[in-house]
Amino acid sequence: MSAAPGILADVMLMTPGEAADTLAAVHAERGSWTVRHPDYPVYTLGAAAYLDGPKGGFAKYQEDARRLNPILGARFGWLHERLRAAVSTIVGAEAAYDERVGLPGFHVYLSDPTKPQPLASMHYDMQYDQIDWAGWGTPDRSRQVSLTVTIALPASGGGLLVWNINRLAIEQMGDEERRAHMAANRIASYYPYTIGHLAVHTGHYLHQIASTKHLQATDQRVTLQSHALPVDGRWLIYW
């Protein structure tokens, strides 16, 4: 496995058989998927702060969470608990969920070889800015972690492109130093995902979903997604 900036852990969370069963359960809930692209088969199952917060504000995100959390909890509660336990071990403190925010949910990318793949955005994970933290306390954004559990991958594989450009670091640089640093780190590292594994990264490094090579009609990329950070010292997992 190649190294990539910001990757904190990669642990097996489920067997290939459990991943296949989870994939089937995600498809069984297709009636609850949300369309996320106007022209390409990209969906989510669950409420995501970075997607739903900007569109309708925190109240709309919470409304979506109230509607979708029971579906996710009923189908995937066992997986959520396994994820919670793993995150608690990794961060060295008890992590928990909260019904007022979205439970870990799924990104679903299906295949349409007749259309060009949409290019994923290069970004930092800053979804915490979509949360109204007044009901919880003060979040420590610098310690956030982003969580990806791989459920299904295209035949040619899949993963993450990560640049050695840390948002927290470049914000402390002057303009000239920042330009030089970004120019010196133009080439991304490729981090391959493994079905059934939990990948943990900081989210502070510039990153992008890697495009699928040799796209096939039956390809799909399905991942369980969430984030975690300490709020007044207590770790909260949410999407």
KOLTIVO-238041 format. One record per residue (C-alpha): residue number from 1; x, y, z; residue in one letter. Coordinates in pm, 1 decimal. Layout:
N
{seq NUM X X Y Y Z Z type a}
...
END
This chain:
239
{seq 1 X 0.0 Y 0.0 Z 0.0 type m}
{seq 2 X 140.2 Y 337.9 Z -100.1 type s}
{seq 3 X 181.9 Y 606.7 Z 159.2 type a}
{seq 4 X -16.9 Y 927.4 Z 132.9 type a}
{seq 5 X -15.8 Y 1246.7 Z 341.5 type p}
{seq 6 X -267.9 Y 1269.5 Z 619.7 type g}
{seq 7 X -356.2 Y 899.6 Z 634.2 type i}
{seq 8 X -378.1 Y 805.8 Z 1001.9 type l}
{seq 9 X -499.5 Y 445.0 Z 996.3 type a}
{seq 10 X -624.9 Y 165.8 Z 772.4 type d}
{seq 11 X -797.2 Y -120.7 Z 951.6 type v}
{seq 12 X -1013.0 Y -412.3 Z 844.2 type m}
{seq 13 X -1367.2 Y -344.3 Z 963.1 type l}
{seq 14 X -1563.6 Y -620.0 Z 789.0 type m}
{seq 15 X -1513.4 Y -931.7 Z 582.2 type t}
{seq 16 X -1570.3 Y -935.5 Z 205.3 type p}
{seq 17 X -1891.3 Y -1130.3 Z 271.0 type g}
{seq 18 X -2015.8 Y -865.6 Z 513.6 type e}
{seq 19 X -1928.8 Y -595.5 Z 261.2 type a}
{seq 20 X -2130.5 Y -779.8 Z -6.1 type a}
{seq 21 X -2428.1 Y -806.6 Z 231.8 type d}
{seq 22 X -2396.6 Y -434.4 Z 310.5 type t}
{seq 23 X -2391.5 Y -351.2 Z -59.5 type l}
{seq 24 X -2711.6 Y -550.1 Z -110.0 type a}
{seq 25 X -2873.8 Y -366.5 Z 182.7 type a}
{seq 26 X -2774.7 Y -27.4 Z 36.9 type v}
{seq 27 X -2941.6 Y -121.3 Z -292.8 type h}
{seq 28 X -3248.0 Y -248.1 Z -107.9 type a}
{seq 29 X -3291.9 Y 108.7 Z 22.1 type e}
{seq 30 X -3267.4 Y 267.0 Z -322.7 type r}
{seq 31 X -3602.2 Y 437.9 Z -268.2 type g}
{seq 32 X -3432.2 Y 650.6 Z -2.3 type s}
{seq 33 X -3129.9 Y 749.8 Z -210.6 type w}
{seq 34 X -3075.4 Y 1118.3 Z -288.1 type t}
{seq 35 X -2967.4 Y 1216.8 Z -640.5 type v}
{seq 36 X -2643.5 Y 1416.0 Z -621.1 type r}
{seq 37 X -2557.8 Y 1478.0 Z -988.1 type h}
{seq 38 X -2784.5 Y 1606.3 Z -1265.8 type p}
{seq 39 X -2644.2 Y 1386.7 Z -1544.0 type d}
{seq 40 X -2455.4 Y 1097.0 Z -1388.8 type y}
{seq 41 X -2568.6 Y 817.9 Z -1149.7 type p}
{seq 42 X -2426.3 Y 959.5 Z -825.5 type v}
{seq 43 X -2631.0 Y 922.2 Z -506.8 type y}
{seq 44 X -2616.6 Y 926.4 Z -129.1 type t}
{seq 45 X -2805.2 Y 736.5 Z 137.9 type l}
{seq 46 X -2810.0 Y 955.3 Z 445.9 type g}
{seq 47 X -2784.2 Y 1322.7 Z 541.9 type a}
{seq 48 X -2444.8 Y 1480.0 Z 468.2 type a}
{seq 49 X -2360.1 Y 1817.8 Z 622.3 type a}
{seq 50 X -2133.8 Y 1924.4 Z 336.7 type y}
{seq 51 X -2405.3 Y 1852.5 Z 79.0 type l}
{seq 52 X -2730.2 Y 1928.0 Z 260.8 type d}
{seq 53 X -2613.4 Y 2210.8 Z 485.2 type g}
{seq 54 X -2517.8 Y 2454.1 Z 206.5 type p}
{seq 55 X -2843.4 Y 2391.4 Z 19.4 type k}
{seq 56 X -3092.7 Y 2441.1 Z 300.7 type g}
{seq 57 X -2896.7 Y 2537.6 Z 608.0 type g}
{seq 58 X -2845.8 Y 2347.6 Z 928.7 type f}
{seq 59 X -3218.9 Y 2310.9 Z 992.2 type a}
{seq 60 X -3270.2 Y 2136.2 Z 657.4 type k}
{seq 61 X -2974.7 Y 1907.6 Z 724.8 type y}
{seq 62 X -3124.9 Y 1814.9 Z 1062.6 type q}
{seq 63 X -3462.2 Y 1752.4 Z 897.7 type e}
{seq 64 X -3295.8 Y 1515.1 Z 650.2 type d}
{seq 65 X -3113.0 Y 1345.1 Z 937.5 type a}
{seq 66 X -3439.1 Y 1288.8 Z 1127.1 type r}
{seq 67 X -3590.3 Y 1129.6 Z 816.7 type r}
{seq 68 X -3293.5 Y 913.6 Z 714.2 type l}
{seq 69 X -3125.0 Y 821.2 Z 1044.0 type n}
{seq 70 X -3394.4 Y 563.5 Z 1135.2 type p}
{seq 71 X -3343.7 Y 390.7 Z 799.9 type i}
{seq 72 X -2967.2 Y 384.3 Z 843.3 type l}
{seq 73 X -2990.8 Y 273.6 Z 1205.4 type g}
{seq 74 X -3229.4 Y -12.6 Z 1131.5 type a}
{seq 75 X -3027.1 Y -147.8 Z 840.2 type r}
{seq 76 X -2672.0 Y -65.3 Z 940.9 type f}
{seq 77 X -2670.7 Y -25.9 Z 1319.5 type g}
{seq 78 X -2427.8 Y -316.0 Z 1355.1 type w}
{seq 79 X -2185.5 Y -144.4 Z 1116.0 type l}
{seq 80 X -2221.0 Y 189.5 Z 1292.0 type h}
{seq 81 X -2133.0 Y 25.2 Z 1623.6 type e}
{seq 82 X -1832.3 Y -146.8 Z 1471.2 type r}
{seq 83 X -1718.5 Y 186.4 Z 1326.3 type l}
{seq 84 X -1773.6 Y 366.0 Z 1657.3 type r}
{seq 85 X -1561.5 Y 110.9 Z 1843.6 type a}
{seq 86 X -1281.2 Y 136.1 Z 1586.5 type a}
{seq 87 X -1279.0 Y 515.7 Z 1596.9 type v}
{seq 88 X -1271.9 Y 509.8 Z 1977.9 type s}
{seq 89 X -962.9 Y 290.4 Z 1965.2 type t}
{seq 90 X -792.0 Y 505.0 Z 1703.2 type i}
{seq 91 X -848.7 Y 840.3 Z 1878.4 type v}
{seq 92 X -795.5 Y 698.4 Z 2225.6 type g}
{seq 93 X -1128.3 Y 821.3 Z 2364.0 type a}
{seq 94 X -1490.2 Y 712.1 Z 2358.4 type e}
{seq 95 X -1668.5 Y 827.4 Z 2043.1 type a}
{seq 96 X -2046.6 Y 855.0 Z 2010.4 type a}
{seq 97 X -2331.4 Y 937.8 Z 1772.2 type y}
{seq 98 X -2605.9 Y 1196.6 Z 1821.9 type d}
{seq 99 X -2954.0 Y 1180.4 Z 1670.8 type e}
{seq 100 X -2946.6 Y 1555.9 Z 1601.6 type r}
{seq 101 X -2691.3 Y 1507.1 Z 1320.7 type v}
{seq 102 X -2657.1 Y 1260.1 Z 1035.6 type g}
{seq 103 X -2541.9 Y 906.4 Z 1102.8 type l}
{seq 104 X -2266.8 Y 766.9 Z 879.1 type p}
{seq 105 X -2416.4 Y 724.2 Z 532.9 type g}
{seq 106 X -2324.3 Y 603.0 Z 189.2 type f}
{seq 107 X -2181.4 Y 752.5 Z -126.9 type h}
{seq 108 X -2303.8 Y 553.2 Z -426.7 type v}
{seq 109 X -2136.7 Y 596.5 Z -765.7 type y}
{seq 110 X -2286.0 Y 377.6 Z -1036.2 type l}
{seq 111 X -2155.9 Y 344.8 Z -1390.4 type s}
{seq 112 X -2266.9 Y 498.3 Z -1717.6 type d}
{seq 113 X -1999.4 Y 425.5 Z -1980.2 type p}
{seq 114 X -2194.7 Y 633.9 Z -2234.2 type t}
{seq 115 X -2110.8 Y 953.7 Z -2046.5 type k}
{seq 116 X -1782.1 Y 1103.7 Z -1932.0 type p}
{seq 117 X -1717.3 Y 1055.7 Z -1562.1 type q}
{seq 118 X -1774.5 Y 1372.0 Z -1359.2 type p}
{seq 119 X -1446.0 Y 1500.0 Z -1220.2 type l}
{seq 120 X -1451.1 Y 1499.8 Z -841.5 type a}
{seq 121 X -1355.6 Y 1824.7 Z -672.6 type s}
{seq 122 X -1019.2 Y 1887.3 Z -510.4 type m}
{seq 123 X -1100.6 Y 1992.4 Z -156.5 type h}
{seq 124 X -1033.1 Y 1997.7 Z 215.3 type y}
{seq 125 X -1291.2 Y 1847.6 Z 451.7 type d}
{seq 126 X -1455.1 Y 2148.0 Z 614.5 type m}
{seq 127 X -1807.2 Y 2012.1 Z 660.5 type q}
{seq 128 X -1788.1 Y 2109.6 Z 1027.8 type y}
{seq 129 X -1857.2 Y 2467.3 Z 916.9 type d}
{seq 130 X -2210.3 Y 2356.6 Z 824.1 type q}
{seq 131 X -2290.0 Y 2249.2 Z 1181.4 type i}
{seq 132 X -2440.1 Y 2483.5 Z 1440.3 type d}
{seq 133 X -2231.1 Y 2375.7 Z 1737.8 type w}
{seq 134 X -2429.4 Y 2577.4 Z 1993.2 type a}
{seq 135 X -2605.9 Y 2264.4 Z 2113.5 type g}
{seq 136 X -2282.9 Y 2077.1 Z 2177.3 type w}
{seq 137 X -2000.0 Y 2313.6 Z 2270.7 type g}
{seq 138 X -1673.8 Y 2417.4 Z 2108.3 type t}
{seq 139 X -1541.5 Y 2183.0 Z 1837.5 type p}
{seq 140 X -1168.9 Y 2128.5 Z 1789.7 type d}
{seq 141 X -1160.4 Y 2147.1 Z 1410.7 type r}
{seq 142 X -784.7 Y 2089.9 Z 1398.6 type s}
{seq 143 X -827.1 Y 1734.9 Z 1534.4 type r}
{seq 144 X -1102.6 Y 1618.7 Z 1301.8 type q}
{seq 145 X -1076.3 Y 1286.8 Z 1122.1 type v}
{seq 146 X -1253.2 Y 1174.8 Z 806.5 type s}
{seq 147 X -1373.1 Y 815.6 Z 784.5 type l}
{seq 148 X -1424.7 Y 599.1 Z 475.6 type t}
{seq 149 X -1530.7 Y 234.1 Z 482.6 type v}
{seq 150 X -1511.5 Y 76.5 Z 138.8 type t}
{seq 151 X -1810.6 Y -138.9 Z 47.0 type i}
{seq 152 X -1763.7 Y -188.2 Z -329.1 type a}
{seq 153 X -1508.6 Y -80.5 Z -590.2 type l}
{seq 154 X -1487.3 Y -81.1 Z -970.6 type p}
{seq 155 X -1311.0 Y -375.6 Z -1130.2 type a}
{seq 156 X -999.7 Y -161.3 Z -1180.9 type s}
{seq 157 X -998.9 Y -50.6 Z -815.7 type g}
{seq 158 X -1044.7 Y 287.6 Z -655.2 type g}
{seq 159 X -896.8 Y 522.4 Z -404.0 type g}
{seq 160 X -802.3 Y 874.7 Z -307.9 type l}
{seq 161 X -559.1 Y 1127.6 Z -451.0 type l}
{seq 162 X -386.7 Y 1325.9 Z -174.9 type v}
{seq 163 X -151.8 Y 1621.9 Z -212.9 type w}
{seq 164 X 109.4 Y 1714.3 Z 45.4 type n}
{seq 165 X -68.0 Y 2047.1 Z 98.4 type i}
{seq 166 X -204.6 Y 2088.5 Z 449.5 type n}
{seq 167 X -461.9 Y 2365.6 Z 485.7 type r}
{seq 168 X -366.4 Y 2434.8 Z 847.7 type l}
{seq 169 X -0.9 Y 2476.0 Z 748.8 type a}
{seq 170 X -44.2 Y 2691.4 Z 439.4 type i}
{seq 171 X -272.9 Y 2930.7 Z 625.8 type e}
{seq 172 X 29.6 Y 3018.6 Z 841.0 type q}
{seq 173 X 251.9 Y 3088.9 Z 539.9 type m}
{seq 174 X 313.2 Y 3413.9 Z 358.0 type g}
{seq 175 X 203.8 Y 3443.1 Z -5.1 type d}
{seq 176 X 543.1 Y 3366.6 Z -155.9 type e}
{seq 177 X 609.1 Y 3068.6 Z 72.2 type e}
{seq 178 X 259.6 Y 2933.9 Z 4.2 type r}
{seq 179 X 302.5 Y 2955.8 Z -372.5 type r}
{seq 180 X 640.7 Y 2782.7 Z -354.2 type a}
{seq 181 X 505.3 Y 2507.1 Z -129.7 type h}
{seq 182 X 207.8 Y 2437.3 Z -354.0 type m}
{seq 183 X 425.0 Y 2439.3 Z -666.3 type a}
{seq 184 X 663.1 Y 2189.0 Z -506.2 type a}
{seq 185 X 374.1 Y 1955.9 Z -420.2 type n}
{seq 186 X 178.4 Y 1955.3 Z -745.9 type r}
{seq 187 X 186.8 Y 1575.6 Z -777.8 type i}
{seq 188 X -65.9 Y 1380.8 Z -572.1 type a}
{seq 189 X -7.7 Y 1047.3 Z -398.9 type s}
{seq 190 X -255.5 Y 770.7 Z -475.7 type y}
{seq 191 X -406.8 Y 592.1 Z -178.7 type y}
{seq 192 X -585.4 Y 267.9 Z -278.0 type p}
{seq 193 X -897.1 Y 162.1 Z -92.9 type y}
{seq 194 X -957.0 Y -197.6 Z 16.9 type t}
{seq 195 X -1305.1 Y -347.7 Z 38.2 type i}
{seq 196 X -1405.8 Y -393.5 Z 402.1 type g}
{seq 197 X -1139.5 Y -157.2 Z 534.2 type h}
{seq 198 X -1176.9 Y 167.7 Z 725.6 type l}
{seq 199 X -944.7 Y 443.0 Z 603.2 type a}
{seq 200 X -890.2 Y 732.6 Z 842.4 type v}
{seq 201 X -738.7 Y 1061.0 Z 727.6 type h}
{seq 202 X -724.0 Y 1410.5 Z 868.3 type t}
{seq 203 X -919.3 Y 1579.2 Z 590.6 type g}
{seq 204 X -679.5 Y 1875.3 Z 619.7 type h}
{seq 205 X -469.7 Y 1767.2 Z 320.6 type y}
{seq 206 X -592.6 Y 1859.2 Z -26.1 type l}
{seq 207 X -757.2 Y 1550.5 Z -172.4 type h}
{seq 208 X -981.5 Y 1420.3 Z -448.1 type q}
{seq 209 X -1164.4 Y 1097.7 Z -532.8 type i}
{seq 210 X -953.3 Y 920.2 Z -794.2 type a}
{seq 211 X -1122.4 Y 868.8 Z -1131.5 type s}
{seq 212 X -1204.8 Y 514.5 Z -1237.6 type t}
{seq 213 X -983.4 Y 367.1 Z -1507.7 type k}
{seq 214 X -1132.4 Y 140.1 Z -1775.0 type h}
{seq 215 X -1489.4 Y 199.2 Z -1663.3 type l}
{seq 216 X -1720.4 Y -99.8 Z -1708.0 type q}
{seq 217 X -2100.3 Y -104.2 Z -1725.1 type a}
{seq 218 X -2130.2 Y -302.6 Z -1400.7 type t}
{seq 219 X -1883.9 Y -94.1 Z -1200.4 type d}
{seq 220 X -1991.4 Y 75.4 Z -880.7 type q}
{seq 221 X -1810.5 Y 256.0 Z -602.5 type r}
{seq 222 X -1989.6 Y 248.3 Z -267.5 type v}
{seq 223 X -1841.8 Y 378.4 Z 57.9 type t}
{seq 224 X -1966.9 Y 447.4 Z 408.0 type l}
{seq 225 X -1870.6 Y 806.3 Z 494.4 type q}
{seq 226 X -1849.7 Y 1010.3 Z 812.4 type s}
{seq 227 X -1631.8 Y 1242.0 Z 1018.4 type h}
{seq 228 X -1538.5 Y 1271.9 Z 1383.7 type a}
{seq 229 X -1397.8 Y 1545.3 Z 1603.2 type l}
{seq 230 X -1384.7 Y 1634.5 Z 1972.6 type p}
{seq 231 X -1641.5 Y 1884.5 Z 2101.0 type v}
{seq 232 X -1548.2 Y 2006.2 Z 2447.7 type d}
{seq 233 X -1334.4 Y 1694.1 Z 2470.1 type g}
{seq 234 X -1607.3 Y 1443.9 Z 2370.0 type r}
{seq 235 X -1574.8 Y 1279.3 Z 2030.1 type w}
{seq 236 X -1876.0 Y 1302.2 Z 1799.0 type l}
{seq 237 X -1915.8 Y 1094.7 Z 1481.2 type i}
{seq 238 X -2144.9 Y 1243.5 Z 1217.9 type y}
{seq 239 X -2179.9 Y 1288.8 Z 843.4 type w}
END
